[in-house]
Amino acid sequence: MYNSQIVSSFLRETGMYPEGEGTKNSGLYLSLEDGRLLLRGTPEDLIDLADLLVSLAMSGAARGQHWHIDDLNLMDASSEVAELILLQK
């Protein structure tokens, strides 16, 4: 999975990356509550997702390019939703 780390690199270069807050990448947690999809994650998890979204948008790949987020990469293994698919249209 291509991940350019544009967002995290920028945040580190500008001193805005949330290091030292005592959080660690535990993975994104998705749940369905009252017809809503909730996405939970540490600041680092959310920045990792932002990097992935930016790299998908800038990949220059053909329409239909997609990536799976599951417990093998950014997803918390205990997440209610086991897989998230990001699709470039």
KOLVEX-806980 format. One record per atom (N, C-alpha, C, O): residue in one letter; atom name; y, z, x. Coordinates in steps of 0.2 Angstrom, whole numbers, plus 5000, padded with zeros to 4 digits. Example, Ala and Ser with C-alpha at 12.3 -4.5 7.8 and 13.67 -1.06 7.14 Angstrom:
<code=a, site=N, y=4972, z=5039, x=5066> $
<code=a, site=CA, y=4978, z=5039, x=5062> $
<code=a, site=C, y=4984, z=5039, x=5066> $
<code=a, site=O, y=4983, z=5042, x=5071> $
<code=s, site=N, y=4989, z=5035, x=5064> $
<code=s, site=CA, y=4995, z=5036, x=5068> $
<code=s, site=C, y=5000, z=5039, x=5064> $
<code=s, site=O, y=5006, z=5040, x=5067> $
//
This chain:
<code=m, site=N, y=4994, z=5000, x=5004> $
<code=m, site=CA, y=5000, z=5000, x=5000> $
<code=m, site=C, y=5006, z=5000, x=5004> $
<code=m, site=O, y=5007, z=5004, x=5009> $
<code=y, site=N, y=5010, z=4995, x=5004> $
<code=y, site=CA, y=5017, z=4994, x=5008> $
<code=y, site=C, y=5021, z=5000, x=5005> $
<code=y, site=O, y=5022, z=5001, x=4999> $
<code=n, site=N, y=5024, z=5003, x=5010> $
<code=n, site=CA, y=5029, z=5008, x=5008> $
<code=n, site=C, y=5035, z=5008, x=5014> $
<code=n, site=O, y=5033, z=5011, x=5020> $
<code=s, site=N, y=5040, z=5005, x=5013> $
<code=s, site=CA, y=5046, z=5005, x=5018> $
<code=s, site=C, y=5049, z=5011, x=5020> $
<code=s, site=O, y=5052, z=5011, x=5025> $
<code=q, site=N, y=5049, z=5016, x=5016> $
<code=q, site=CA, y=5052, z=5023, x=5017> $
<code=q, site=C, y=5060, z=5022, x=5018> $
<code=q, site=O, y=5063, z=5025, x=5022> $
<code=i, site=N, y=5063, z=5017, x=5014> $
<code=i, site=CA, y=5070, z=5016, x=5014> $
<code=i, site=C, y=5074, z=5022, x=5012> $
<code=i, site=O, y=5078, z=5024, x=5015> $
<code=v, site=N, y=5071, z=5025, x=5006> $
<code=v, site=CA, y=5075, z=5031, x=5003> $
<code=v, site=C, y=5074, z=5037, x=5008> $
<code=v, site=O, y=5079, z=5040, x=5010> $
<code=s, site=N, y=5068, z=5038, x=5010> $
<code=s, site=CA, y=5067, z=5044, x=5014> $
<code=s, site=C, y=5071, z=5044, x=5021> $
<code=s, site=O, y=5073, z=5049, x=5023> $
<code=s, site=N, y=5070, z=5038, x=5024> $
<code=s, site=CA, y=5074, z=5037, x=5030> $
<code=s, site=C, y=5081, z=5038, x=5030> $
<code=s, site=O, y=5084, z=5041, x=5034> $
<code=f, site=N, y=5084, z=5035, x=5024> $
<code=f, site=CA, y=5091, z=5036, x=5023> $
<code=f, site=C, y=5093, z=5043, x=5022> $
<code=f, site=O, y=5098, z=5045, x=5025> $
<code=l, site=N, y=5089, z=5047, x=5018> $
<code=l, site=CA, y=5091, z=5054, x=5017> $
<code=l, site=C, y=5090, z=5058, x=5023> $
<code=l, site=O, y=5094, z=5062, x=5024> $
<code=r, site=N, y=5085, z=5056, x=5028> $
<code=r, site=CA, y=5085, z=5060, x=5034> $
<code=r, site=C, y=5090, z=5058, x=5039> $
<code=r, site=O, y=5093, z=5063, x=5042> $
<code=e, site=N, y=5092, z=5052, x=5039> $
<code=e, site=CA, y=5098, z=5050, x=5043> $
<code=e, site=C, y=5105, z=5053, x=5041> $
<code=e, site=O, y=5109, z=5055, x=5045> $
<code=t, site=N, y=5105, z=5054, x=5035> $
<code=t, site=CA, y=5112, z=5057, x=5032> $
<code=t, site=C, y=5111, z=5065, x=5032> $
<code=t, site=O, y=5116, z=5068, x=5029> $
<code=g, site=N, y=5106, z=5068, x=5033> $
<code=g, site=CA, y=5105, z=5075, x=5033> $
<code=g, site=C, y=5104, z=5077, x=5026> $
<code=g, site=O, y=5105, z=5083, x=5025> $
<code=m, site=N, y=5102, z=5073, x=5021> $
<code=m, site=CA, y=5101, z=5075, x=5014> $
<code=m, site=C, y=5094, z=5076, x=5012> $
<code=m, site=O, y=5093, z=5078, x=5006> $
<code=y, site=N, y=5089, z=5075, x=5017> $
<code=y, site=CA, y=5082, z=5076, x=5015> $
<code=y, site=C, y=5081, z=5083, x=5014> $
<code=y, site=O, y=5083, z=5087, x=5018> $
<code=p, site=N, y=5077, z=5085, x=5009> $
<code=p, site=CA, y=5077, z=5092, x=5007> $
<code=p, site=C, y=5071, z=5096, x=5011> $
<code=p, site=O, y=5068, z=5100, x=5008> $
<code=e, site=N, y=5072, z=5095, x=5017> $
<code=e, site=CA, y=5067, z=5099, x=5022> $
<code=e, site=C, y=5069, z=5106, x=5022> $
<code=e, site=O, y=5075, z=5108, x=5021> $
<code=g, site=N, y=5064, z=5110, x=5023> $
<code=g, site=CA, y=5065, z=5117, x=5024> $
<code=g, site=C, y=5066, z=5121, x=5017> $
<code=g, site=O, y=5068, z=5127, x=5017> $
<code=e, site=N, y=5064, z=5118, x=5012> $
<code=e, site=CA, y=5065, z=5121, x=5005> $
<code=e, site=C, y=5058, z=5125, x=5003> $
<code=e, site=O, y=5058, z=5128, x=4998> $
<code=g, site=N, y=5054, z=5125, x=5008> $
<code=g, site=CA, y=5047, z=5128, x=5006> $
<code=g, site=C, y=5043, z=5124, x=5002> $
<code=g, site=O, y=5037, z=5127, x=5000> $
<code=t, site=N, y=5044, z=5118, x=5000> $
<code=t, site=CA, y=5040, z=5114, x=4996> $
<code=t, site=C, y=5036, z=5109, x=5001> $
<code=t, site=O, y=5038, z=5108, x=5006> $
<code=k, site=N, y=5030, z=5107, x=4998> $
<code=k, site=CA, y=5026, z=5102, x=5002> $
<code=k, site=C, y=5024, z=5097, x=4997> $
<code=k, site=O, y=5024, z=5098, x=4991> $
<code=n, site=N, y=5022, z=5091, x=5000> $
<code=n, site=CA, y=5020, z=5086, x=4995> $
<code=n, site=C, y=5013, z=5088, x=4992> $
<code=n, site=O, y=5008, z=5088, x=4995> $
<code=s, site=N, y=5013, z=5090, x=4986> $
<code=s, site=CA, y=5007, z=5092, x=4982> $
<code=s, site=C, y=5005, z=5086, x=4978> $
<code=s, site=O, y=4999, z=5087, x=4975> $
<code=g, site=N, y=5008, z=5081, x=4977> $
<code=g, site=CA, y=5006, z=5076, x=4973> $
<code=g, site=C, y=5010, z=5076, x=4966> $
<code=g, site=O, y=5012, z=5081, x=4964> $
<code=l, site=N, y=5011, z=5070, x=4963> $
<code=l, site=CA, y=5014, z=5069, x=4957> $
<code=l, site=C, y=5009, z=5072, x=4951> $
<code=l, site=O, y=5003, z=5071, x=4952> $
<code=y, site=N, y=5012, z=5075, x=4946> $
<code=y, site=CA, y=5008, z=5077, x=4941> $
<code=y, site=C, y=5011, z=5074, x=4934> $
<code=y, site=O, y=5017, z=5075, x=4933> $
<code=l, site=N, y=5007, z=5070, x=4931> $
<code=l, site=CA, y=5009, z=5067, x=4925> $
<code=l, site=C, y=5005, z=5070, x=4919> $
<code=l, site=O, y=4999, z=5072, x=4919> $
<code=s, site=N, y=5009, z=5071, x=4913> $
<code=s, site=CA, y=5006, z=5074, x=4907> $
<code=s, site=C, y=5009, z=5071, x=4901> $
<code=s, site=O, y=5015, z=5068, x=4902> $
<code=l, site=N, y=5005, z=5071, x=4896> $
<code=l, site=CA, y=5008, z=5069, x=4889> $
<code=l, site=C, y=5009, z=5075, x=4885> $
<code=l, site=O, y=5005, z=5079, x=4884> $
<code=e, site=N, y=5016, z=5076, x=4883> $
<code=e, site=CA, y=5017, z=5081, x=4879> $
<code=e, site=C, y=5022, z=5079, x=4873> $
<code=e, site=O, y=5027, z=5076, x=4874> $
<code=d, site=N, y=5019, z=5080, x=4867> $
<code=d, site=CA, y=5023, z=5078, x=4861> $
<code=d, site=C, y=5025, z=5070, x=4861> $
<code=d, site=O, y=5031, z=5069, x=4859> $
<code=g, site=N, y=5021, z=5066, x=4863> $
<code=g, site=CA, y=5022, z=5059, x=4864> $
<code=g, site=C, y=5027, z=5057, x=4869> $
<code=g, site=O, y=5029, z=5051, x=4870> $
<code=r, site=N, y=5028, z=5061, x=4874> $
<code=r, site=CA, y=5032, z=5060, x=4880> $
<code=r, site=C, y=5028, z=5060, x=4886> $
<code=r, site=O, y=5023, z=5064, x=4887> $
<code=l, site=N, y=5029, z=5056, x=4891> $
<code=l, site=CA, y=5026, z=5056, x=4897> $
<code=l, site=C, y=5031, z=5060, x=4902> $
<code=l, site=O, y=5036, z=5058, x=4903> $
<code=l, site=N, y=5028, z=5065, x=4905> $
<code=l, site=CA, y=5032, z=5070, x=4909> $
<code=l, site=C, y=5029, z=5069, x=4916> $
<code=l, site=O, y=5023, z=5069, x=4917> $
<code=l, site=N, y=5034, z=5068, x=4921> $
<code=l, site=CA, y=5032, z=5067, x=4928> $
<code=l, site=C, y=5035, z=5073, x=4932> $
<code=l, site=O, y=5041, z=5074, x=4932> $
<code=r, site=N, y=5030, z=5077, x=4935> $
<code=r, site=CA, y=5033, z=5082, x=4939> $
<code=r, site=C, y=5031, z=5081, x=4946> $
<code=r, site=O, y=5026, z=5078, x=4948> $
<code=g, site=N, y=5035, z=5084, x=4951> $
<code=g, site=CA, y=5034, z=5083, x=4958> $
<code=g, site=C, y=5039, z=5087, x=4962> $
<code=g, site=O, y=5044, z=5088, x=4959> $
<code=t, site=N, y=5037, z=5089, x=4968> $
<code=t, site=CA, y=5042, z=5092, x=4972> $
<code=t, site=C, y=5047, z=5087, x=4974> $
<code=t, site=O, y=5046, z=5081, x=4973> $
<code=p, site=N, y=5053, z=5089, x=4977> $
<code=p, site=CA, y=5058, z=5084, x=4979> $
<code=p, site=C, y=5055, z=5079, x=4984> $
<code=p, site=O, y=5056, z=5073, x=4984> $
<code=e, site=N, y=5050, z=5081, x=4988> $
<code=e, site=CA, y=5047, z=5076, x=4993> $
<code=e, site=C, y=5043, z=5071, x=4989> $
<code=e, site=O, y=5042, z=5065, x=4991> $
<code=d, site=N, y=5039, z=5074, x=4984> $
<code=d, site=CA, y=5035, z=5069, x=4980> $
<code=d, site=C, y=5039, z=5064, x=4977> $
<code=d, site=O, y=5037, z=5058, x=4977> $
<code=l, site=N, y=5045, z=5066, x=4974> $
<code=l, site=CA, y=5049, z=5061, x=4970> $
<code=l, site=C, y=5052, z=5056, x=4975> $
<code=l, site=O, y=5053, z=5051, x=4973> $
<code=i, site=N, y=5054, z=5059, x=4981> $
<code=i, site=CA, y=5057, z=5054, x=4986> $
<code=i, site=C, y=5051, z=5049, x=4988> $
<code=i, site=O, y=5053, z=5043, x=4989> $
<code=d, site=N, y=5045, z=5051, x=4989> $
<code=d, site=CA, y=5039, z=5047, x=4991> $
<code=d, site=C, y=5039, z=5041, x=4985> $
<code=d, site=O, y=5038, z=5035, x=4987> $
<code=l, site=N, y=5039, z=5043, x=4979> $
<code=l, site=CA, y=5039, z=5039, x=4973> $
<code=l, site=C, y=5045, z=5034, x=4974> $
<code=l, site=O, y=5044, z=5028, x=4973> $
<code=a, site=N, y=5051, z=5036, x=4975> $
<code=a, site=CA, y=5056, z=5032, x=4976> $
<code=a, site=C, y=5055, z=5027, x=4981> $
<code=a, site=O, y=5057, z=5021, x=4980> $
<code=d, site=N, y=5053, z=5029, x=4987> $
<code=d, site=CA, y=5051, z=5024, x=4992> $
<code=d, site=C, y=5046, z=5019, x=4990> $
<code=d, site=O, y=5047, z=5013, x=4991> $
<code=l, site=N, y=5041, z=5021, x=4986> $
<code=l, site=CA, y=5036, z=5016, x=4984> $
<code=l, site=C, y=5039, z=5011, x=4979> $
<code=l, site=O, y=5038, z=5005, x=4979> $
<code=l, site=N, y=5043, z=5013, x=4974> $
<code=l, site=CA, y=5047, z=5009, x=4969> $
<code=l, site=C, y=5051, z=5004, x=4973> $
<code=l, site=O, y=5051, z=4998, x=4971> $
<code=v, site=N, y=5055, z=5006, x=4978> $
<code=v, site=CA, y=5060, z=5002, x=4981> $
<code=v, site=C, y=5056, z=4997, x=4985> $
<code=v, site=O, y=5057, z=4991, x=4985> $
<code=s, site=N, y=5050, z=4999, x=4988> $
<code=s, site=CA, y=5046, z=4994, x=4992> $
<code=s, site=C, y=5043, z=4989, x=4988> $
<code=s, site=O, y=5042, z=4983, x=4990> $
<code=l, site=N, y=5041, z=4991, x=4982> $
<code=l, site=CA, y=5038, z=4986, x=4977> $
<code=l, site=C, y=5043, z=4981, x=4975> $
<code=l, site=O, y=5042, z=4975, x=4975> $
<code=a, site=N, y=5049, z=4984, x=4973> $
<code=a, site=CA, y=5055, z=4979, x=4971> $
<code=a, site=C, y=5057, z=4974, x=4976> $
<code=a, site=O, y=5059, z=4969, x=4975> $
<code=m, site=N, y=5056, z=4976, x=4983> $
<code=m, site=CA, y=5059, z=4972, x=4988> $
<code=m, site=C, y=5053, z=4968, x=4992> $
<code=m, site=O, y=5054, z=4965, x=4997> $
<code=s, site=N, y=5047, z=4969, x=4989> $
<code=s, site=CA, y=5041, z=4966, x=4993> $
<code=s, site=C, y=5041, z=4958, x=4993> $
<code=s, site=O, y=5038, z=4955, x=4997> $
<code=g, site=N, y=5045, z=4955, x=4988> $
<code=g, site=CA, y=5045, z=4948, x=4988> $
<code=g, site=C, y=5039, z=4945, x=4986> $
<code=g, site=O, y=5038, z=4939, x=4987> $
<code=a, site=N, y=5034, z=4949, x=4984> $
<code=a, site=CA, y=5028, z=4946, x=4982> $
<code=a, site=C, y=5028, z=4943, x=4975> $
<code=a, site=O, y=5033, z=4944, x=4971> $
<code=a, site=N, y=5023, z=4939, x=4973> $
<code=a, site=CA, y=5023, z=4935, x=4967> $
<code=a, site=C, y=5023, z=4940, x=4961> $
<code=a, site=O, y=5021, z=4946, x=4962> $
<code=r, site=N, y=5026, z=4937, x=4956> $
<code=r, site=CA, y=5026, z=4941, x=4950> $
<code=r, site=C, y=5019, z=4944, x=4948> $
<code=r, site=O, y=5014, z=4941, x=4949> $
<code=g, site=N, y=5019, z=4950, x=4946> $
<code=g, site=CA, y=5012, z=4953, x=4944> $
<code=g, site=C, y=5010, z=4958, x=4950> $
<code=g, site=O, y=5005, z=4961, x=4949> $
<code=q, site=N, y=5013, z=4958, x=4955> $
<code=q, site=CA, y=5012, z=4963, x=4961> $
<code=q, site=C, y=5012, z=4970, x=4958> $
<code=q, site=O, y=5016, z=4971, x=4954> $
<code=h, site=N, y=5007, z=4973, x=4959> $
<code=h, site=CA, y=5006, z=4980, x=4957> $
<code=h, site=C, y=5003, z=4985, x=4961> $
<code=h, site=O, y=4999, z=4983, x=4966> $
<code=w, site=N, y=5004, z=4991, x=4961> $
<code=w, site=CA, y=5001, z=4996, x=4965> $
<code=w, site=C, y=4998, z=5002, x=4960> $
<code=w, site=O, y=5001, z=5003, x=4955> $
<code=h, site=N, y=4993, z=5005, x=4962> $
<code=h, site=CA, y=4990, z=5010, x=4958> $
<code=h, site=C, y=4992, z=5017, x=4962> $
<code=h, site=O, y=4991, z=5018, x=4968> $
<code=i, site=N, y=4994, z=5022, x=4958> $
<code=i, site=CA, y=4995, z=5028, x=4961> $
<code=i, site=C, y=4990, z=5033, x=4958> $
<code=i, site=O, y=4989, z=5033, x=4952> $
<code=d, site=N, y=4986, z=5036, x=4962> $
<code=d, site=CA, y=4980, z=5040, x=4959> $
<code=d, site=C, y=4979, z=5046, x=4964> $
<code=d, site=O, y=4983, z=5047, x=4969> $
<code=d, site=N, y=4974, z=5049, x=4964> $
<code=d, site=CA, y=4973, z=5055, x=4968> $
<code=d, site=C, y=4971, z=5053, x=4975> $
<code=d, site=O, y=4971, z=5058, x=4980> $
<code=l, site=N, y=4971, z=5047, x=4977> $
<code=l, site=CA, y=4970, z=5045, x=4984> $
<code=l, site=C, y=4976, z=5044, x=4987> $
<code=l, site=O, y=4976, z=5044, x=4994> $
<code=n, site=N, y=4982, z=5044, x=4984> $
<code=n, site=CA, y=4988, z=5043, x=4987> $
<code=n, site=C, y=4993, z=5048, x=4985> $
<code=n, site=O, y=4994, z=5053, x=4988> $
<code=l, site=N, y=4997, z=5047, x=4980> $
<code=l, site=CA, y=5003, z=5051, x=4978> $
<code=l, site=C, y=5001, z=5055, x=4972> $
<code=l, site=O, y=5006, z=5060, x=4970> $
<code=m, site=N, y=4996, z=5055, x=4969> $
<code=m, site=CA, y=4994, z=5059, x=4962> $
<code=m, site=C, y=4991, z=5065, x=4964> $
<code=m, site=O, y=4986, z=5066, x=4968> $
<code=d, site=N, y=4993, z=5071, x=4960> $
<code=d, site=CA, y=4989, z=5077, x=4961> $
<code=d, site=C, y=4983, z=5076, x=4957> $
<code=d, site=O, y=4982, z=5073, x=4952> $
<code=a, site=N, y=4977, z=5078, x=4960> $
<code=a, site=CA, y=4971, z=5077, x=4958> $
<code=a, site=C, y=4970, z=5081, x=4951> $
<code=a, site=O, y=4965, z=5079, x=4947> $
<code=s, site=N, y=4974, z=5086, x=4949> $
<code=s, site=CA, y=4973, z=5089, x=4943> $
<code=s, site=C, y=4977, z=5086, x=4937> $
<code=s, site=O, y=4978, z=5089, x=4932> $
<code=s, site=N, y=4981, z=5081, x=4939> $
<code=s, site=CA, y=4985, z=5078, x=4934> $
<code=s, site=C, y=4982, z=5076, x=4928> $
<code=s, site=O, y=4976, z=5073, x=4928> $
<code=e, site=N, y=4985, z=5077, x=4922> $
<code=e, site=CA, y=4982, z=5075, x=4916> $
<code=e, site=C, y=4981, z=5067, x=4915> $
<code=e, site=O, y=4976, z=5065, x=4912> $
<code=v, site=N, y=4985, z=5064, x=4918> $
<code=v, site=CA, y=4985, z=5056, x=4918> $
<code=v, site=C, y=4982, z=5055, x=4925> $
<code=v, site=O, y=4986, z=5056, x=4930> $
<code=a, site=N, y=4976, z=5052, x=4926> $
<code=a, site=CA, y=4973, z=5051, x=4932> $
<code=a, site=C, y=4976, z=5045, x=4936> $
<code=a, site=O, y=4975, z=5045, x=4942> $
<code=e, site=N, y=4979, z=5040, x=4933> $
<code=e, site=CA, y=4982, z=5034, x=4937> $
<code=e, site=C, y=4988, z=5032, x=4934> $
<code=e, site=O, y=4989, z=5032, x=4928> $
<code=l, site=N, y=4993, z=5030, x=4938> $
<code=l, site=CA, y=4999, z=5027, x=4936> $
<code=l, site=C, y=4999, z=5020, x=4939> $
<code=l, site=O, y=4998, z=5019, x=4945> $
<code=i, site=N, y=5000, z=5015, x=4936> $
<code=i, site=CA, y=5001, z=5008, x=4938> $
<code=i, site=C, y=5008, z=5006, x=4938> $
<code=i, site=O, y=5011, z=5006, x=4933> $
<code=l, site=N, y=5011, z=5004, x=4944> $
<code=l, site=CA, y=5017, z=5001, x=4945> $
<code=l, site=C, y=5017, z=4994, x=4945> $
<code=l, site=O, y=5013, z=4991, x=4949> $
<code=l, site=N, y=5020, z=4990, x=4940> $
<code=l, site=CA, y=5019, z=4983, x=4940> $
<code=l, site=C, y=5026, z=4979, x=4940> $
<code=l, site=O, y=5031, z=4981, x=4937> $
<code=q, site=N, y=5026, z=4975, x=4945> $
<code=q, site=CA, y=5032, z=4971, x=4946> $
<code=q, site=C, y=5032, z=4965, x=4941> $
<code=q, site=O, y=5027, z=4961, x=4941> $
<code=k, site=N, y=5037, z=4964, x=4936> $
<code=k, site=CA, y=5037, z=4959, x=4931> $
<code=k, site=C, y=5041, z=4953, x=4933> $
<code=k, site=O, y=5042, z=4948, x=4930> $
//
